[in-house]
Amino acid sequence: MQRIQKVTTTKPLLGMINAIVLALSLCGTSVWADNLENLRASGAIGERYDGYVVAREPGARAEADAINAQRKIIYQQKAAAQGVAIDQVGKVYAEEIFKKVPAGTWIQVNGNWIKK
């Protein structure tokens, strides 16, 4: 009798993390990333637990929406490639983003805003 092994999401998540590191390094040289860094540094935008940004100031709403639209495209592609839910991808990205953002960046942890 052949034994069937249960497949877990660990392997796809590890592949996703590698893709995240690559994507973050590629985004680091773009004008879009420079604008994001400026918005983070000013406190106008904060990073949320689900991999999306939040406009902490009303004037940054359009920028936050544009950034989130770009991230959603990436998350959808990764989710489809890995066969996982998009929210799962966003949470993995959020963990990596939290590690990489500079000190002073606003991040949302357990529903509370804190400065890294």
C-alpha distances in whole Angstrom, upper triangle without the diagonal:
4,6,10,13,16,19,22,26,27,26,28,31,31,32,34,36,37,38,40,42,43,44,46,48,48,50,52,55,55,58,56,55,58,59,56,57,61,60,58,60,63,61,61,57,54,51,48,45,43,44,47,51,54,57,59,62,63,64,61,59,59,58,55,54,54,52,49,49,49,46,44,44,42,40,39,38,36,34,33,32,30,29,30,33,37,38,35,37,40,39,38,41,43,42,43,46,47,46,49,51,55,56,58,56,55,52,50,48,47,50,52,54,55,56,54
4,6,10,13,15,19,22,23,23,25,27,28,28,31,33,33,34,37,38,39,40,42,44,45,46,48,51,52,55,52,51,55,56,53,54,57,56,54,57,59,57,57,54,51,47,45,42,40,41,44,48,50,54,56,59,60,61,58,56,56,55,52,51,51,49,46,46,45,42,41,40,39,36,36,35,32,31,30,29,26,25,27,30,34,35,32,33,37,36,34,38,40,39,39,43,44,43,45,48,51,53,55,52,52,48,47,45,44,47,50,51,52,53,51
4,6,10,13,16,19,20,20,22,25,25,26,28,30,31,32,34,36,37,38,40,42,43,44,46,49,49,52,50,49,52,53,50,51,55,54,51,54,57,54,55,51,48,44,42,39,37,38,41,45,48,51,53,56,57,58,55,53,53,52,49,48,48,46,44,44,43,40,39,38,37,34,34,33,30,29,28,27,24,23,25,28,31,32,29,31,34,33,32,35,37,35,36,40,41,40,42,45,48,50,52,49,49,45,44,42,41,44,46,48,48,50,48
4,7,9,13,16,17,17,19,21,22,23,25,27,28,29,31,33,34,35,37,39,40,41,43,46,46,49,47,45,49,50,47,48,51,50,48,51,53,51,51,47,45,41,39,36,34,35,38,41,44,48,49,53,54,55,51,50,50,48,46,45,45,43,40,40,39,37,35,35,33,31,30,29,27,25,25,24,21,20,21,24,27,28,26,27,30,30,28,31,34,33,33,37,38,37,39,42,45,47,49,46,46,42,41,39,38,40,43,45,46,47,45
4,6,9,13,14,14,16,18,19,20,22,24,25,26,28,30,31,32,34,36,37,38,40,43,43,46,44,42,46,47,44,45,48,47,45,48,50,48,48,44,42,38,36,32,31,32,35,39,41,45,47,50,51,52,49,47,47,46,43,42,42,40,38,38,37,34,33,33,31,28,28,27,25,23,23,22,19,18,19,22,25,26,23,24,28,27,25,28,30,29,30,33,34,34,36,39,42,44,45,43,42,39,38,36,35,38,40,42,42,44,41
4,6,10,12,12,14,16,17,18,20,22,23,24,26,28,29,30,32,34,35,36,38,41,41,44,41,40,43,44,41,42,46,44,42,45,47,45,45,41,38,35,32,29,27,29,32,35,38,42,43,47,48,49,46,44,44,43,40,39,39,37,34,35,34,31,30,30,28,25,25,25,22,20,21,20,17,15,16,19,22,23,20,21,25,24,22,26,27,26,27,31,31,31,34,36,39,41,43,40,39,36,34,32,32,34,37,38,39,41,38
4,7,9,9,10,12,14,15,16,18,20,21,22,24,26,26,28,30,31,32,34,37,38,40,38,36,40,41,38,39,42,41,39,42,44,42,42,38,36,32,30,27,25,26,29,32,35,39,40,44,45,46,42,41,41,40,37,36,36,34,31,32,31,28,26,27,25,22,22,21,19,17,17,16,13,12,13,16,19,20,17,18,21,21,19,22,24,23,24,27,29,28,30,33,37,38,40,37,37,33,32,30,30,32,35,36,37,38,36
4,5,7,8,10,11,13,14,16,17,19,20,22,23,24,26,28,29,30,32,35,35,38,35,34,37,38,35,36,39,38,36,38,41,38,39,35,32,28,26,23,21,22,26,29,32,36,37,41,42,43,39,38,38,37,34,33,34,31,29,29,28,25,24,25,22,20,20,20,17,15,16,15,12,11,11,14,17,17,14,15,18,17,16,19,21,20,21,24,25,25,27,30,33,35,36,34,33,30,28,27,26,29,31,33,33,34,32
4,6,5,6,9,10,10,12,15,15,16,19,20,21,22,24,26,26,28,31,32,34,32,30,33,34,31,32,35,34,32,35,37,35,35,31,29,25,23,20,18,19,22,26,28,32,34,37,38,39,36,34,35,33,30,30,30,27,25,26,25,21,21,21,19,16,17,17,13,12,13,13,9,9,8,11,13,14,10,11,15,14,12,15,18,17,18,21,22,22,24,26,30,32,33,30,30,26,25,24,24,26,29,30,30,31,29
4,6,5,6,9,10,11,13,14,15,17,19,20,21,23,24,25,27,30,31,34,31,29,33,34,30,31,35,34,31,34,37,34,35,31,28,25,23,20,19,19,23,26,29,32,34,37,39,40,36,35,35,33,31,31,31,28,26,27,25,22,22,22,20,17,18,18,14,14,16,14,11,12,11,13,15,15,12,12,15,14,12,15,17,15,16,19,20,20,22,25,28,30,32,29,29,26,25,23,24,26,28,29,29,30,28
4,5,5,6,9,10,11,13,14,16,17,19,20,22,23,25,26,29,30,33,31,29,32,34,31,31,35,34,32,35,38,36,36,32,30,26,25,22,20,20,24,27,30,34,35,39,40,41,37,36,36,34,31,31,31,28,26,27,25,22,22,22,19,17,18,17,13,13,15,13,9,11,11,15,16,17,14,13,17,16,13,16,18,17,17,20,22,21,23,26,29,31,33,31,31,27,27,26,26,29,31,32,32,32,29
4,5,5,6,9,10,11,12,14,15,16,18,20,21,22,24,27,28,30,28,26,30,31,28,29,33,32,30,33,35,34,34,30,28,24,23,20,18,18,21,24,28,31,33,36,37,38,34,33,33,31,28,28,28,25,23,23,22,19,18,18,15,13,14,13,10,9,11,9,6,8,8,11,13,14,11,10,14,14,11,13,17,16,16,19,21,20,22,24,28,30,32,29,29,26,26,25,25,27,30,30,30,31,29
4,5,5,6,9,10,10,12,14,15,16,18,20,20,22,25,26,29,26,24,28,29,26,27,30,29,27,30,32,31,31,27,25,21,20,17,15,15,18,22,25,28,30,33,35,35,32,31,31,29,26,26,26,23,21,22,21,17,17,18,15,12,14,14,10,10,12,11,8,10,9,11,12,12,9,8,11,11,8,10,13,12,12,15,17,17,18,21,24,27,28,26,26,22,22,21,22,24,26,26,27,27,25
4,5,5,6,9,10,11,13,14,15,17,19,20,21,24,26,29,27,24,28,29,26,27,30,30,28,30,33,31,32,28,26,22,21,19,18,17,20,23,27,30,32,35,36,37,33,33,33,30,28,28,28,24,23,24,22,19,20,20,16,15,17,16,12,13,15,13,10,13,12,15,15,16,12,11,14,13,10,12,15,13,12,16,17,16,18,21,24,26,28,26,26,23,24,23,24,26,28,28,28,28,25
4,5,5,6,9,10,11,12,14,16,17,18,20,23,24,27,25,23,27,28,26,26,30,30,28,30,33,32,32,28,26,23,22,20,19,17,20,23,27,30,32,35,36,37,33,32,32,29,27,27,26,23,22,23,20,18,18,18,14,13,15,13,10,11,13,10,8,12,12,15,15,16,13,11,14,14,11,12,16,15,13,16,19,18,18,21,25,27,30,27,28,25,25,25,26,28,30,30,29,29,27
4,5,5,6,9,10,10,12,14,15,16,18,21,22,24,22,20,24,25,22,23,27,26,25,27,30,29,29,25,23,19,19,17,15,13,17,20,23,26,29,31,33,33,29,28,28,26,24,24,23,20,18,19,17,14,15,14,11,10,12,11,7,9,11,9,7,11,10,12,12,13,10,8,10,11,8,9,12,12,11,13,16,16,16,19,22,25,27,24,24,22,22,22,23,25,27,26,26,26,24
4,5,5,6,9,10,10,12,14,15,17,20,21,24,22,19,23,24,21,22,25,25,23,25,28,27,27,24,21,18,18,16,15,13,16,19,23,26,27,30,32,32,28,28,28,26,23,24,23,20,19,20,18,15,16,16,13,12,15,14,10,12,15,13,11,14,13,15,14,14,12,9,11,11,7,8,11,10,8,11,13,12,13,16,19,22,24,22,22,20,20,20,22,24,25,25,24,24,21
4,5,5,6,9,10,11,13,14,16,18,20,23,22,19,23,24,22,22,26,26,24,26,29,29,29,26,24,20,21,19,18,16,19,21,25,28,30,33,34,34,30,30,30,27,25,26,24,21,21,22,19,16,18,17,14,14,16,14,11,14,16,13,12,16,15,17,17,17,15,12,14,14,11,10,14,13,10,13,16,14,14,17,21,23,26,23,25,22,23,23,25,27,28,27,27,26,23
4,5,5,6,9,10,11,12,14,17,18,21,19,17,21,22,20,21,25,25,23,26,28,28,28,24,23,19,20,19,17,14,17,20,23,26,28,31,32,32,28,28,27,24,23,23,21,18,18,18,16,13,15,14,10,11,13,11,8,11,13,11,11,14,14,16,14,16,14,11,13,14,11,10,13,13,11,13,16,15,15,17,21,24,26,23,24,22,23,24,26,27,28,27,27,26,24
4,5,5,6,8,10,10,12,15,16,19,17,15,18,20,17,18,21,21,19,22,25,24,24,21,19,16,16,15,14,11,14,16,20,23,25,27,29,29,25,25,24,21,20,20,19,16,15,17,14,11,13,13,10,10,13,12,9,12,15,13,13,16,15,16,14,14,13,9,10,11,8,6,10,10,7,9,12,12,11,14,17,20,22,19,20,18,20,20,22,24,25,24,23,23,20
4,6,5,6,9,10,11,14,15,18,17,14,17,20,17,17,21,21,19,21,25,24,25,21,20,17,18,17,17,14,16,18,22,24,26,28,30,30,26,26,26,23,21,23,21,18,18,19,16,14,16,16,13,13,17,15,13,16,18,16,16,19,18,19,17,18,16,13,13,14,11,9,12,11,8,9,12,11,10,13,16,19,21,19,21,19,21,21,24,25,26,24,24,22,20
4,6,5,6,9,10,12,14,17,16,14,17,19,18,18,22,22,21,23,26,26,26,23,22,19,20,20,19,16,18,20,23,26,28,30,31,30,27,27,26,23,22,23,21,18,18,19,16,14,17,16,12,14,16,14,12,16,18,15,16,19,19,20,18,19,18,14,15,17,14,11,14,15,11,12,16,14,13,15,18,22,24,21,23,22,24,24,27,28,29,27,27,25,23
4,5,5,6,9,11,11,15,13,11,15,17,15,16,19,20,19,21,24,23,23,20,19,17,18,18,17,13,15,17,20,22,25,27,28,27,23,24,23,19,19,19,17,14,15,15,12,10,13,12,9,11,14,12,11,14,16,15,15,19,18,19,16,17,17,13,13,15,13,10,13,14,11,11,15,14,12,14,17,21,23,20,21,20,22,23,26,26,27,25,25,24,22
4,5,5,6,9,11,13,12,9,12,14,12,13,16,17,15,18,21,20,21,18,17,14,16,17,16,12,14,15,18,20,22,24,26,25,21,22,22,18,17,19,17,13,14,16,13,11,14,14,11,13,16,15,14,17,19,18,18,21,20,20,18,18,17,14,13,15,12,9,11,12,9,8,12,11,9,11,14,17,19,16,18,17,19,21,24,24,25,23,22,21,18
4,6,5,8,10,13,13,10,13,15,14,14,17,18,17,19,22,22,23,20,19,17,20,20,20,16,17,18,22,23,25,27,29,27,24,25,24,21,20,22,19,16,18,19,15,14,18,17,14,16,19,18,16,20,22,20,20,24,23,23,21,22,21,17,17,18,16,13,15,15,11,11,14,13,10,12,14,18,20,18,20,20,22,24,27,28,28,25,25,23,20
4,5,6,8,11,11,9,12,15,14,14,18,19,18,20,23,23,23,21,21,19,21,22,21,17,18,19,22,23,26,27,29,27,23,24,23,19,19,21,18,15,17,17,14,13,17,15,13,15,18,16,16,19,21,19,20,23,23,24,21,22,22,18,18,19,17,14,17,18,14,13,17,16,13,15,17,21,23,20,22,22,24,26,29,29,30,27,27,25,23
4,5,6,9,8,6,9,11,10,11,14,15,15,17,20,20,20,17,17,16,18,19,19,15,15,15,19,20,22,24,25,23,20,21,19,16,16,17,14,12,14,15,11,11,14,14,12,14,17,16,16,19,21,20,21,24,23,23,20,21,21,17,16,18,17,13,15,17,13,12,15,15,12,13,15,19,20,17,19,19,22,24,27,27,27,25,24,22,21
4,6,9,9,6,7,11,10,9,13,14,14,15,18,19,19,17,17,16,19,20,20,16,17,16,19,20,22,23,25,23,20,21,21,17,17,19,17,14,16,17,14,14,18,17,15,17,20,19,19,22,24,23,24,27,26,26,23,23,23,20,18,20,18,15,16,17,14,12,15,14,11,11,13,16,18,16,18,19,22,24,27,27,27,24,23,21,19
4,7,8,7,8,11,11,11,14,16,16,17,19,21,21,19,20,19,22,24,23,20,19,19,22,22,24,25,27,24,21,23,21,18,19,20,18,15,18,19,15,16,20,19,17,20,22,21,21,24,26,25,26,29,29,28,25,26,26,23,21,23,22,18,19,21,17,16,18,18,14,15,16,19,21,19,21,22,25,27,31,30,30,27,26,24,22
4,5,5,6,9,10,11,13,14,15,17,19,20,19,18,19,19,21,23,23,19,18,17,20,20,23,23,24,22,19,20,18,15,16,18,14,13,16,16,13,14,18,17,16,19,21,20,21,24,25,24,26,29,28,28,24,25,26,22,21,23,22,18,19,21,18,16,19,20,16,16,17,21,21,19,21,22,25,27,30,30,30,27,27,24,23
4,5,5,6,9,10,11,12,14,15,17,18,17,16,18,18,21,24,23,20,18,17,19,19,21,21,22,19,16,18,16,13,15,16,13,12,16,16,13,15,19,18,17,20,23,22,23,26,27,27,29,31,30,29,26,26,27,24,22,24,24,20,21,23,20,18,20,21,18,17,18,21,21,19,21,22,25,28,31,30,29,26,26,24,23
4,5,5,6,9,10,11,12,14,16,17,15,14,15,15,18,21,20,16,15,14,16,16,18,19,19,17,14,15,13,10,11,13,10,8,12,12,10,12,15,15,15,17,19,19,20,23,25,25,26,28,27,26,22,23,24,21,19,21,21,17,18,20,18,15,18,19,16,15,17,20,20,17,18,19,22,25,28,27,26,24,24,22,22
4,5,5,6,9,10,10,12,14,15,15,13,14,14,17,19,19,15,14,13,15,16,18,19,20,18,15,16,15,11,12,14,12,9,13,14,11,12,16,16,15,17,20,20,20,22,25,24,25,28,26,25,22,22,23,20,18,20,19,15,16,18,15,12,15,16,13,11,13,16,17,14,16,17,20,22,26,25,25,22,21,19,19
4,5,5,6,9,10,11,12,14,14,13,15,15,19,21,21,18,17,15,17,16,18,18,20,17,15,17,16,12,14,16,14,12,15,17,15,15,19,19,18,21,23,23,24,26,28,28,29,32,30,29,26,26,26,23,21,23,22,19,18,20,18,15,17,18,14,12,13,16,16,14,17,18,21,24,27,27,26,22,22,19,19
4,5,5,6,9,10,11,12,11,11,13,14,17,21,21,17,15,13,14,13,15,15,16,14,11,13,12,9,11,13,11,10,14,15,14,15,18,19,18,20,23,24,24,26,28,29,30,32,30,29,25,25,26,23,21,23,23,19,19,21,19,16,18,19,16,14,14,17,16,14,16,17,20,23,26,25,24,21,21,19,19
4,5,5,6,9,10,11,10,8,10,10,14,17,17,14,12,10,11,11,13,14,15,14,10,12,12,8,9,12,10,8,11,13,12,12,16,17,16,18,21,22,22,24,26,27,27,29,27,26,22,22,23,20,17,19,19,16,15,17,16,12,14,16,13,11,12,14,14,11,12,14,16,20,23,22,21,18,18,16,16
4,5,5,6,9,10,10,9,10,11,15,18,18,15,14,12,14,13,14,15,17,16,13,15,15,12,12,15,14,12,14,17,15,15,19,20,19,20,23,24,24,26,28,28,29,31,29,28,24,24,24,22,19,20,20,17,16,17,16,12,13,14,11,9,9,12,11,9,12,13,17,20,23,22,21,18,17,14,14
4,5,5,6,9,9,9,11,13,17,20,21,18,16,13,14,13,13,13,16,14,11,14,15,11,12,16,15,13,16,19,17,18,21,22,22,23,26,27,27,29,31,32,32,34,32,31,27,26,27,25,22,23,23,20,19,21,19,15,16,18,15,12,11,13,12,10,12,15,18,21,25,23,22,18,18,15,16
4,5,5,6,5,5,8,11,14,18,18,16,14,10,11,9,10,10,12,10,8,11,12,9,9,13,13,11,14,16,16,16,19,21,21,22,25,26,26,27,30,31,31,33,31,29,25,24,26,23,20,21,22,19,17,19,19,15,15,18,15,12,12,14,12,9,10,13,16,19,22,21,19,16,16,14,15
4,5,5,6,5,6,8,12,15,17,14,13,10,10,10,10,11,14,13,10,13,14,11,11,14,15,12,14,17,17,16,19,21,20,21,24,25,25,26,29,30,30,32,29,27,24,22,24,22,18,19,20,17,15,16,16,12,12,14,12,9,9,10,8,6,7,10,13,16,19,18,17,13,13,11,11
4,5,8,8,9,12,15,18,20,18,16,13,14,13,12,13,16,15,13,16,17,14,14,18,18,16,18,21,20,19,23,25,24,24,28,29,28,30,33,33,33,35,33,31,28,26,27,25,22,22,23,20,18,19,18,14,14,16,14,10,8,9,7,6,9,12,15,18,22,21,18,15,14,11,11
4,5,8,10,13,16,19,21,19,17,14,13,11,10,10,13,12,10,14,16,13,13,17,18,16,18,21,21,21,24,26,25,26,29,30,30,32,34,35,35,37,34,32,29,27,29,27,24,24,25,22,20,21,21,17,17,19,17,13,12,12,9,9,10,13,16,19,22,21,18,15,14,12,14
4,5,7,10,13,16,18,17,15,11,10,9,7,8,12,11,10,13,15,13,12,16,17,15,17,20,20,20,22,25,24,24,27,29,29,30,33,34,33,35,32,30,27,25,26,25,21,21,23,20,17,19,19,16,15,17,16,13,12,12,8,7,7,10,12,16,19,17,15,11,11,9,12
4,7,10,13,17,18,17,14,10,8,6,5,5,8,8,6,9,11,10,9,13,14,13,15,18,18,18,20,23,23,23,26,28,28,29,32,33,33,34,31,29,26,24,26,25,21,22,23,20,18,20,21,17,17,19,18,14,15,15,12,10,9,12,14,17,20,18,16,13,14,13,15
4,7,10,13,14,13,10,6,6,5,5,7,10,10,7,9,11,9,7,11,12,10,11,15,15,15,17,20,20,20,22,24,24,25,28,29,29,30,28,25,22,20,22,21,17,18,20,17,14,17,17,13,13,17,15,12,13,14,12,9,7,9,11,15,17,15,14,11,12,12,13
4,6,10,12,11,9,6,5,7,6,10,12,13,10,11,14,12,9,12,14,12,12,16,16,14,16,19,19,18,22,24,23,24,27,28,27,29,26,23,20,18,20,19,15,15,17,14,11,14,15,11,10,14,13,10,12,12,10,7,5,5,7,11,14,12,11,8,9,9,10
4,7,8,7,6,5,6,9,10,13,15,16,13,13,15,13,10,13,14,11,11,14,14,12,14,17,16,15,19,21,20,20,24,25,24,25,22,20,17,15,16,15,11,11,13,11,8,10,11,8,8,11,11,9,12,12,12,8,6,5,6,9,12,11,11,9,10,10,10
4,5,6,5,5,7,10,11,14,16,18,15,14,16,15,11,13,15,12,11,14,15,12,13,17,16,15,18,20,19,19,22,24,22,23,20,18,15,12,14,13,10,9,12,10,7,10,12,10,9,13,14,12,15,15,14,11,9,6,5,8,10,9,10,9,11,12,12
4,6,7,9,10,14,15,18,20,22,19,18,20,18,15,16,18,15,13,16,17,13,14,18,16,14,17,19,18,17,21,22,21,21,18,16,14,10,11,11,8,6,9,9,6,8,11,10,9,12,14,13,16,17,16,13,11,8,6,6,8,8,10,10,12,13,13
4,6,9,11,14,16,19,20,22,19,17,19,17,14,14,16,13,11,14,14,11,11,14,13,11,13,16,15,14,17,19,18,18,15,12,10,7,8,9,5,5,8,8,6,9,11,10,11,14,15,15,18,19,19,16,14,11,9,10,11,11,13,13,15,17,16
4,7,10,13,15,18,20,21,17,16,17,15,12,13,14,11,9,12,11,8,9,12,11,9,12,14,13,13,17,18,17,18,15,13,10,8,9,8,4,6,8,6,4,8,9,8,9,12,13,12,16,18,18,14,13,10,10,12,14,14,15,14,16,16,16
4,7,10,13,15,16,17,14,13,14,12,8,9,11,8,6,9,10,7,8,12,11,10,13,15,15,15,18,20,20,20,18,15,12,10,12,11,7,9,11,9,8,11,12,10,11,15,15,13,17,18,18,14,12,10,10,13,15,14,15,14,16,16,16
4,7,9,12,13,14,10,10,11,9,6,8,10,7,6,10,11,9,11,14,14,14,16,19,18,19,22,23,23,24,21,19,16,14,16,15,11,12,14,12,10,13,14,11,11,15,14,12,15,16,15,11,10,9,9,13,15,13,14,12,14,14,15
4,6,9,10,12,9,8,10,10,6,8,11,10,9,12,14,13,14,17,18,17,19,22,22,22,25,27,26,27,24,21,18,16,18,18,14,15,17,15,13,16,17,14,14,18,17,15,17,17,15,12,10,9,9,13,15,12,13,11,13,14,15
4,5,6,8,5,5,8,8,6,8,11,10,11,14,15,15,16,19,20,20,22,24,25,25,28,29,30,30,28,25,21,20,22,21,17,18,21,18,16,19,20,16,17,20,19,16,18,18,16,13,11,12,12,16,18,15,15,12,15,15,17
4,7,9,7,8,12,11,9,12,15,14,14,17,19,18,19,23,23,23,25,28,27,28,31,32,32,33,30,27,24,22,24,23,20,20,22,20,17,20,21,17,17,20,20,16,17,17,14,12,9,11,11,15,17,14,13,10,12,13,15
4,6,6,7,11,11,10,13,15,15,16,18,20,20,21,24,25,25,27,30,30,30,33,35,35,36,33,30,27,25,27,26,23,23,26,23,21,23,24,20,20,23,22,19,19,19,16,14,12,14,15,19,20,17,16,13,15,15,18
4,5,6,9,10,10,12,14,15,16,18,20,20,21,24,25,25,27,30,30,31,33,35,35,36,33,30,27,25,28,27,24,25,27,25,22,26,26,23,23,26,25,22,23,23,20,17,15,17,17,21,23,19,19,16,19,19,22
4,6,7,8,10,11,13,14,16,17,19,20,21,24,25,26,27,30,30,31,33,35,36,37,34,31,28,27,29,28,25,26,28,25,23,26,27,23,23,26,25,22,22,23,20,18,16,19,19,23,25,22,21,19,21,20,22
4,6,5,6,9,10,11,12,14,16,16,18,20,21,22,24,26,27,28,30,32,32,33,31,28,25,23,26,25,21,23,25,22,20,23,23,19,20,23,21,18,19,20,18,15,14,16,17,21,23,20,20,17,19,18,20
4,5,5,6,9,10,10,12,14,15,16,19,20,20,22,24,25,26,28,30,31,31,29,26,22,21,24,23,20,21,24,21,19,23,23,20,21,24,23,20,21,22,20,17,16,16,17,21,22,19,19,17,20,20,22
4,5,5,6,9,10,11,13,14,15,17,19,20,21,23,25,25,27,29,30,31,29,26,22,22,25,23,20,23,24,22,20,24,24,21,22,25,24,21,23,24,22,19,18,19,20,23,25,22,23,21,23,23,24
4,5,5,6,9,10,11,12,14,16,17,18,20,22,23,24,26,27,29,30,28,25,22,21,24,22,19,21,22,19,18,22,21,18,19,22,20,18,19,21,19,16,16,17,18,22,24,22,22,19,21,20,21
4,5,5,6,9,10,10,12,14,15,16,18,20,21,22,24,26,26,27,25,22,19,18,20,19,15,17,19,16,15,19,19,15,17,20,19,16,18,20,18,15,14,14,15,18,20,18,19,16,18,18,19
4,6,5,6,9,10,10,12,14,15,16,18,20,20,22,24,25,26,24,21,17,17,20,18,15,18,20,17,17,20,20,17,19,22,21,19,22,23,22,18,17,17,17,20,22,20,21,19,21,22,23
4,5,5,6,9,10,11,13,14,16,17,19,20,22,23,25,25,24,22,18,18,21,19,16,19,20,17,17,21,20,17,20,22,21,19,21,24,22,19,19,19,19,23,25,23,23,21,23,23,23
4,5,5,6,9,10,11,12,14,16,17,18,20,21,22,24,22,20,16,16,18,16,13,16,17,14,14,17,16,14,16,19,17,15,18,20,20,16,16,16,17,20,22,21,21,19,21,20,20
4,5,5,6,9,10,10,12,14,15,16,18,20,20,21,19,17,13,13,16,14,11,14,15,12,12,16,16,14,16,19,18,16,19,22,21,17,16,15,15,18,20,19,20,18,20,20,21
4,5,5,6,9,10,11,13,14,15,17,19,20,21,19,17,13,14,17,15,12,16,17,15,15,19,19,16,19,22,21,20,23,25,24,21,20,19,19,22,23,22,23,22,24,24,24
4,5,5,7,9,10,11,13,14,16,17,19,20,19,17,14,15,17,14,12,16,16,13,14,18,17,15,18,20,18,18,21,24,24,20,20,19,20,22,24,23,25,23,24,24,24
4,5,5,6,9,10,11,12,14,15,16,18,16,14,11,12,13,10,8,12,12,9,11,14,13,12,15,17,16,16,19,22,22,18,18,17,17,19,21,21,22,21,22,22,21
4,5,5,6,8,10,10,12,14,15,16,14,12,8,10,12,10,8,12,13,11,12,16,16,15,17,20,19,19,23,25,25,21,20,18,18,20,22,21,23,22,24,24,24
4,6,5,6,9,10,11,12,14,15,15,13,10,12,14,11,11,15,15,13,15,18,17,17,20,22,21,21,24,27,27,24,23,22,22,24,25,25,26,26,27,27,27
4,5,5,6,9,10,11,12,14,13,13,10,12,13,9,9,13,12,10,13,16,14,14,17,19,18,19,22,25,26,22,22,20,21,23,24,24,26,25,26,26,25
4,5,5,6,8,10,10,12,10,9,6,8,9,6,6,10,10,8,11,14,13,13,16,18,18,19,22,25,26,22,22,19,19,20,21,22,24,23,25,25,24
4,5,5,6,9,10,10,10,8,6,9,10,8,9,13,13,12,15,17,17,17,20,22,22,23,26,29,29,26,25,23,22,23,24,24,26,26,28,28,28
4,5,5,6,9,10,10,11,9,12,12,10,11,15,14,13,16,18,17,18,21,22,22,23,27,30,30,27,27,25,25,26,27,27,29,29,30,30,29
4,5,5,6,8,8,9,8,11,10,7,10,12,11,11,14,16,15,16,19,20,20,21,25,28,29,26,26,23,23,24,25,26,28,27,28,29,27
4,5,5,6,5,6,5,9,8,6,9,12,11,12,14,16,16,17,20,21,22,23,27,29,30,27,26,23,23,23,24,24,27,27,29,29,28
4,6,5,7,8,8,12,11,10,13,15,15,15,18,20,20,21,24,25,25,26,30,33,34,30,30,27,26,27,27,28,31,31,32,33,31
4,6,8,10,11,14,13,11,14,16,15,15,19,20,19,21,24,24,24,26,30,33,34,31,31,28,28,28,29,30,32,32,33,33,32
4,6,9,10,13,11,9,13,14,13,14,17,18,17,20,22,23,23,25,29,32,33,30,30,27,26,26,27,28,30,31,31,32,30
4,7,9,12,10,10,14,15,14,16,19,20,20,22,24,25,26,28,32,34,35,32,31,28,27,27,27,28,31,31,33,34,32
4,7,9,7,7,11,12,11,13,16,17,18,19,21,23,24,25,29,31,32,29,28,25,23,23,23,24,27,28,29,30,29
4,5,5,7,9,10,11,13,15,16,17,19,20,22,23,25,28,30,31,27,26,23,21,21,21,21,25,25,27,29,28
4,5,5,6,9,10,11,12,15,16,16,18,20,21,22,26,28,28,24,23,20,19,20,20,20,23,23,25,26,25
4,5,5,6,9,10,10,13,14,15,16,19,20,20,24,26,26,22,21,18,16,16,16,16,19,20,22,24,23
4,5,5,6,9,10,11,13,14,16,17,19,20,24,25,26,23,22,18,17,16,16,18,20,21,23,24,23
4,5,5,6,9,10,11,12,14,16,17,18,22,24,25,21,21,18,17,17,18,19,21,22,23,23,22
4,5,5,6,9,10,10,12,14,15,16,19,21,22,18,17,14,14,14,15,16,18,18,19,20,19
4,5,5,6,9,10,10,13,14,15,19,20,21,18,17,13,12,12,13,14,16,17,18,19,17
4,5,5,7,9,10,11,13,15,18,20,21,18,18,15,14,14,15,17,19,19,19,20,18
4,5,5,6,9,10,11,12,16,18,19,16,16,13,14,14,16,17,19,18,18,18,17
4,5,5,6,9,10,10,14,16,16,13,13,10,10,10,13,14,15,14,15,15,13
4,6,5,6,9,10,14,15,16,14,14,11,11,11,13,15,16,15,15,15,13
4,5,5,6,9,12,14,16,14,15,12,14,14,16,18,18,17,17,16,13
4,5,5,6,10,12,14,11,12,10,12,13,16,17,17,15,15,14,11
4,6,6,9,10,11,9,10,7,9,10,13,15,14,13,11,11,8
4,6,8,10,12,11,12,11,13,13,16,18,17,16,14,13,9
4,6,9,12,10,12,12,15,15,19,20,19,17,15,13,10
4,7,9,7,9,9,13,14,18,18,17,15,13,11,8
4,6,6,10,11,14,16,20,20,18,15,13,10,7
4,6,9,10,14,15,19,19,17,14,11,7,5
4,6,9,13,14,18,18,15,12,9,5,5
4,6,10,12,16,16,13,10,8,5,5
4,7,10,13,12,10,6,6,4,6
4,6,10,10,8,6,6,6,7
4,7,6,5,4,6,9,10
4,5,5,6,7,10,10
4,6,8,10,13,14
4,7,10,13,15
4,6,10,12
4,7,10
4,6
4
